[in-house]
Amino acid sequence: MEIIKLVLEYVIVFLIVFLLQYFLYARKNKKYNKNKIPVELFYLMTIYKVDPKKINYKRFVKLYCFTNTFIIATIYMIVMYLINSWILKVIIGVILLILLTIICYGIIGRYYKRRNKDV
């Protein structure tokens, strides 16, 4: 019963954060503008040499909204339910944010790198 509550809370947090991300960021960035690229795409361009002209930009925007939502919801659940101290919550939250960002965007970067090789 407790697991069902946790999963339900994760889904609710995920949906709320995703809708906020989508309506605040994704709807504004429908077309690629090299002067206003998202930080996530800039990271992929510098680290993984992803060419923004070779990717479907609309799909990328939805993917980075989904990825950021996954990172935020996961960190929220871990920090809120596994850690009691306020200071530890902040420290572990920042560490998890850095690690999950590197891991998730590393996977996305390798995906686009491999996909652009095939094209």
N, C-alpha and C positions, 0 to 999 in steps of 0.2 A: 504493500500500500504506500509506503514511504517512497519507493522508487518511482511509482506512478506519479506522485506529486512532484518529485524532482524533474522527471521527464516533461511533465506538463508545464512546469515553470520554465524549463529551458526552451520549450517550443514557444511559449508566450513571449519570453524575453527576446528570442530570436526573431519572431514576427514583428514585434514592436520596433526593434532596432533596425531590421531590414526595411520596414516601411519608412522610417525616418530617414535612413540613408538614401533610399530610392527617391523619395520626394524632395529631399534637400540637395542631393548631389547628382544623382543619375539623370534626372530629367533635364538638368541644366547642361549636361555634357553629352549632347546627342551627336555632335559632329566634332571631328578632330580639329583642334586649333593648336598649332605648335607654340603659340605664346601662352596658352592656358592649359598645359597638360597636367593631369593629376600627379601627385607625388609618387603614387604607386607605379604609374607608367614610366616616370622619370627614373625610378629605381631599377625597373626592368630594362630600360634602355641603357643605363650605365653599367650595370652588373652583368646582364645576360645578352647584351647587344641585340635586343628586340627592336625590330624596325616597325614603328607605329603605322607606317603606310601599308604594310603587308598583313596587318591583322584587321579583323572586323571590330571596329572601335565601339560600336553599340554593344556588342557581345562582351567586349572587355570591360566596359563600364558596369554591366550587370554582374560580371564575374568578380570584379573587385568589390562591389557592394556586398555580394554574397560572402566573399572571403573576409572582409572586415567585420561583417555581422557575426560570422562564425567565431572569429577571434574574440570579439567583445563578449558575446554570450558565454563562451567557454570560460574566459577569465572571470566573468561575473560569478558563474556557478562554483568554480573552484575556490575563489577567494571568499565568497559568502558562506560556504558550507564546510570548508575544510580548515579554515584558519580563524582563530579567536582574537588574537591581538591586532589592534588597529594598525600599529606600525608595521607588523609583519604582513598584513594585508596589502599595504601600499608597496612595500619592498618586493614581495613575491608577485604582486600584480604587474609591476613594471618589468620585472625579469621575465615573467610569462609573456607579456606583451612583445618584448623584443624577440624572444625565442619563437613564439608562434608566427610573428610577422616574417622572420627570416625563413622559417620552414615553409609556410604557406606560399609566400611569394617566390621562394626557391622552386617549389613544385610548378607554379604557374610559369615562371621564367623558363624552366627546362621544357615545359610543354610547348610554349611558343617557339622556343629555339628549335626543337625537333620538328615542329609543324612547318616552320619556315624553311627548313632544309629540304623537306619533301616537295615544296612548291616550286 
